[in-house]
Amino acid sequence: MTNPSEKRLRKLLVIAYIFPPFFSVGGSIRVVKFLKYLPSLSWKPYVLTVDDSREYKSLRREGSEELLSDLPSEVVVCRAVAGEASSSLLEKGRAAREKSKFFKLVINTLRDIRDWVTRWLLVPDENITWLPFAVRQGRKIIKENEIDAIFVTCPPHSAAVIGAVLKRLSRRPLVLDFRDDWVDTPWQAERPAFVRRINKWLERFAVSSASKVVLVTPVSHAAFEKRYPRQKDKMVYIPNGVDLADYAYLDNAPQPTFAGKFTIVHAGLLTVAADWNRDPKAFFQALVNIRQAHPEIGDNMRMVFTGELPPEYKAYVTEMGLEGMVEEAGYLPRPEFATLLRNADLLLTINYAGFSTLIPGKIYEYWAVSGPPIMLLSEPGAAHQLIQQYKLGVALKQDDTAGIQQAIMEYYQQRADGQPVRITRDGIDNFARVKLAEKLAGALDGLKFRS
């Protein structure tokens, strides 16, 4: 027999290419936190994501374990073949390449062709290979479960195309959640003109198919309204944020003693990619300059990276002689992670190079620990505005070595003078995950449903 409360729940198909057990800071956390609260807001989610029985080049698993525990029992997860080559297949190719010079030549040539096609020709992105499998599985979920609405989070922006196709086939209202911009990005500007034109058409197709379009920063919201003036009423601003429940235990935690070395912490991954690059070289150079100008201060300073520091950036550390200052803490359980942040003197976050519309999600987590100031390295734009509006720290350009050096020295000196800088949680309630989920539920409740 059906539970009476079940009848009151509307059913939502959630399309998320990046989903636990696969992990991406922005991709997984935002959608999982929506799912955590939507059932209590009268929405039952059915998630459509990729098959998790294989490993993929574009997806990783580390760091997603705690997210899985956030999923309520009401959430139904369905998976479809990604269409992307699995890592095991790529490993076999590498093994064959090592055995024969001929195979090495052939495989390297095919790999170069694949990478070129992926980067320059697959539209809107390499994950478009998921479309036929996702559309087939999505239609099945909609039909079998009498889905009321479709919600798509992207990137990858191919998911928005999938959502638009399913909307046209099923006539269910569609809500698009743009975590990152689509056509208005530095790397899109580098693609061939015909690819850019196709991407612009695809974005228009997706936006015109949607009943609501969610943007995560005021800058992105304004850009979409300008690009689609006749569809301004569709645009909804729902920022990223933080689940304050994850940090409640800090309310009774002991206060920092400021007795050890001056500690700077960077949480999470620093990506190395032509499109999504977050390069710490200027920051490292600032540390080198400080140590050369003030050896005694350099000896009393450390830089801690949680997560994984890519080999390319480890090479920077070695080349610049920073082995004694830079530490890797690896992936930490949340209580240990939050304590490290709380006891630090400065928290570092680096935005993607060239992007002015994005706000790194780590800013909200740093803010939630109610402790050290934040150093943001980013193009001027949405993230700078957030730091300045709420007085969260200092915002500088990514390559401003002199500015970085000066800011670190000022924070160091203030601690040395017995007046360490700390920030408060004032204003963070505006970015609490439960409130953001309520705003999304409000947008969903306002849709026009099939009778």
DAGI-V319657 format. One record per residue. N is the residue number from 1. RES is the residue in one letter. D_LAST is the distance of its C-alpha to the last C-alpha in Angstrom with 2 decimals. Layout:
# DAGI-V319657
n:res:d_last
N:RES:D_LAST
N:RES:D_LAST
This chain:
# DAGI-V319657
n:res:d_last
1:M:23.66
2:T:20.79
3:N:21.85
4:P:20.00
5:S:19.96
6:E:18.20
7:K:15.03
8:R:14.95
9:L:15.26
10:R:12.63
11:K:13.87
12:L:15.64
13:L:17.56
14:V:20.83
15:I:23.11
16:A:26.71
17:Y:29.71
18:I:32.10
19:F:31.40
20:P:33.77
21:P:36.13
22:F:36.55
23:F:37.39
24:S:37.37
25:V:37.96
26:G:35.19
27:G:32.90
28:S:32.77
29:I:33.31
30:R:30.58
31:V:27.73
32:V:29.24
33:K:29.59
34:F:25.94
35:L:25.11
36:K:27.68
37:Y:25.89
38:L:22.13
39:P:21.81
40:S:23.42
41:L:20.90
42:S:17.88
43:W:17.22
44:K:18.25
45:P:19.70
46:Y:20.26
47:V:23.13
48:L:24.06
49:T:27.72
50:V:30.98
51:D:33.07
52:D:35.53
53:S:38.10
54:R:39.98
55:E:41.52
56:Y:40.79
57:K:42.89
58:S:40.22
59:L:39.15
60:R:41.22
61:R:40.82
62:E:43.34
63:G:42.05
64:S:38.60
65:E:39.65
66:E:38.98
67:L:35.50
68:L:34.53
69:S:35.37
70:D:32.82
71:L:29.85
72:P:28.33
73:S:27.85
74:E:24.05
75:V:24.12
76:V:23.82
77:V:25.90
78:C:25.71
79:R:28.37
80:A:29.04
81:V:32.39
82:A:33.31
83:G:35.28
84:E:37.92
85:A:41.46
86:S:42.19
87:S:45.10
88:S:46.96
89:L:47.04
90:L:48.34
91:E:50.97
92:K:52.16
93:G:52.58
94:R:54.65
95:A:56.77
96:A:57.50
97:R:58.41
98:E:61.05
99:K:62.72
100:S:63.54
101:K:64.31
102:F:62.76
103:F:59.51
104:K:59.63
105:L:59.92
106:V:57.15
107:I:54.71
108:N:55.49
109:T:54.95
110:L:51.62
111:R:50.56
112:D:51.56
113:I:49.61
114:R:46.53
115:D:46.81
116:W:47.34
117:V:44.38
118:T:42.18
119:R:43.30
120:W:43.51
121:L:41.36
122:L:38.31
123:V:35.46
124:P:34.00
125:D:35.79
126:E:37.24
127:N:34.08
128:I:32.38
129:T:33.74
130:W:30.88
131:L:28.27
132:P:28.34
133:F:28.32
134:A:25.63
135:V:23.25
136:R:23.86
137:Q:23.44
138:G:20.38
139:R:18.53
140:K:19.67
141:I:18.51
142:I:14.95
143:K:14.79
144:E:16.77
145:N:15.22
146:E:11.46
147:I:12.07
148:D:9.78
149:A:12.43
150:I:15.91
151:F:19.09
152:V:22.37
153:T:25.80
154:C:28.71
155:P:31.51
156:P:31.94
157:H:30.15
158:S:29.51
159:A:26.66
160:A:25.02
161:V:25.43
162:I:23.86
163:G:20.83
164:A:20.59
165:V:20.97
166:L:18.27
167:K:15.86
168:R:16.88
169:L:16.64
170:S:13.29
171:R:11.51
172:R:10.83
173:P:12.30
174:L:15.99
175:V:18.57
176:L:22.20
177:D:24.99
178:F:28.36
179:R:31.07
180:D:33.65
181:D:33.93
182:W:33.49
183:V:35.62
184:D:37.69
185:T:39.93
186:P:43.66
187:W:43.29
188:Q:40.85
189:A:43.57
190:E:45.93
191:R:43.87
192:P:44.72
193:A:43.57
194:F:41.39
195:V:39.62
196:R:39.02
197:R:37.57
198:I:35.18
199:N:34.13
200:K:33.51
201:W:31.37
202:L:29.39
203:E:28.85
204:R:27.66
205:F:25.30
206:A:23.86
207:V:23.69
208:S:22.11
209:S:19.38
210:A:18.65
211:S:16.60
212:K:19.32
213:V:22.87
214:V:24.87
215:L:28.67
216:V:31.23
217:T:34.17
218:P:34.76
219:V:36.71
220:S:33.91
221:H:31.44
222:A:33.93
223:A:34.56
224:F:30.92
225:E:30.58
226:K:33.77
227:R:32.72
228:Y:29.31
229:P:30.02
230:R:27.16
231:Q:24.64
232:K:26.31
233:D:23.29
234:K:21.69
235:M:24.75
236:V:24.88
237:Y:28.16
238:I:28.08
239:P:31.59
240:N:32.99
241:G:34.67
242:V:36.22
243:D:35.40
244:L:38.01
245:A:37.79
246:D:39.57
247:Y:42.53
248:A:42.83
249:Y:45.97
250:L:47.78
251:D:47.98
252:N:50.86
253:A:52.34
254:P:55.92
255:Q:56.47
256:P:57.94
257:T:61.74
258:F:62.21
259:A:65.25
260:G:64.74
261:K:64.36
262:F:62.15
263:T:58.95
264:I:56.28
265:V:53.16
266:H:50.59
267:A:47.58
268:G:45.71
269:L:46.21
270:L:48.05
271:T:46.73
272:V:49.02
273:A:47.27
274:A:47.75
275:D:44.23
276:W:43.70
277:N:47.21
278:R:48.28
279:D:52.05
280:P:54.21
281:K:57.50
282:A:58.11
283:F:57.46
284:F:59.89
285:Q:62.42
286:A:62.20
287:L:63.10
288:V:66.00
289:N:67.23
290:I:67.11
291:R:69.06
292:Q:71.64
293:A:72.16
294:H:71.97
295:P:72.73
296:E:72.83
297:I:69.28
298:G:68.03
299:D:69.52
300:N:67.59
301:M:64.17
302:R:61.64
303:M:58.34
304:V:55.92
305:F:53.04
306:T:50.48
307:G:48.61
308:E:50.31
309:L:52.59
310:P:52.49
311:P:55.85
312:E:56.11
313:Y:56.09
314:K:58.38
315:A:60.78
316:Y:60.70
317:V:61.74
318:T:64.66
319:E:65.75
320:M:65.75
321:G:67.53
322:L:64.86
323:E:64.93
324:G:66.37
325:M:63.72
326:V:60.48
327:E:59.01
328:E:56.03
329:A:54.40
330:G:51.87
331:Y:48.49
332:L:48.74
333:P:46.83
334:R:44.88
335:P:47.44
336:E:50.31
337:F:48.44
338:A:47.62
339:T:51.21
340:L:52.58
341:L:50.51
342:R:51.49
343:N:55.19
344:A:55.32
345:D:56.87
346:L:54.61
347:L:51.26
348:L:50.80
349:T:47.67
350:I:47.79
351:N:44.99
352:Y:44.50
353:A:47.18
354:G:46.21
355:F:42.78
356:S:42.49
357:T:38.73
358:L:38.53
359:I:39.26
360:P:40.59
361:G:38.62
362:K:41.96
363:I:42.67
364:Y:40.20
365:E:41.74
366:Y:45.20
367:W:44.26
368:A:42.94
369:V:46.35
370:S:47.83
371:G:51.03
372:P:52.53
373:P:51.88
374:I:49.88
375:M:51.43
376:L:48.86
377:L:50.05
378:S:47.67
379:E:47.42
380:P:47.10
381:G:43.48
382:A:40.58
383:A:42.42
384:H:45.61
385:Q:43.74
386:L:42.29
387:I:45.75
388:Q:47.39
389:Q:44.85
390:Y:45.06
391:K:48.72
392:L:48.05
393:G:51.08
394:V:52.22
395:A:50.44
396:L:52.54
397:K:52.26
398:Q:52.29
399:D:55.74
400:D:57.44
401:T:60.08
402:A:62.27
403:G:59.46
404:I:58.33
405:Q:61.93
406:Q:62.48
407:A:59.34
408:I:60.23
409:M:63.77
410:E:62.66
411:Y:60.43
412:Y:63.25
413:Q:65.81
414:Q:63.73
415:R:63.48
416:A:67.20
417:D:67.90
418:G:66.06
419:Q:63.06
420:P:60.29
421:V:57.16
422:R:54.01
423:I:50.53
424:T:48.25
425:R:44.57
426:D:44.21
427:G:40.88
428:I:39.45
429:D:36.92
430:N:34.96
431:F:34.53
432:A:33.86
433:R:31.28
434:V:29.47
435:K:29.07
436:L:27.91
437:A:25.25
438:E:24.16
439:K:23.97
440:L:21.85
441:A:19.47
442:G:19.35
443:A:18.48
444:L:15.67
445:D:14.33
446:G:14.39
447:L:12.12
448:K:9.07
449:F:6.26
450:R:3.78
451:S:0.00
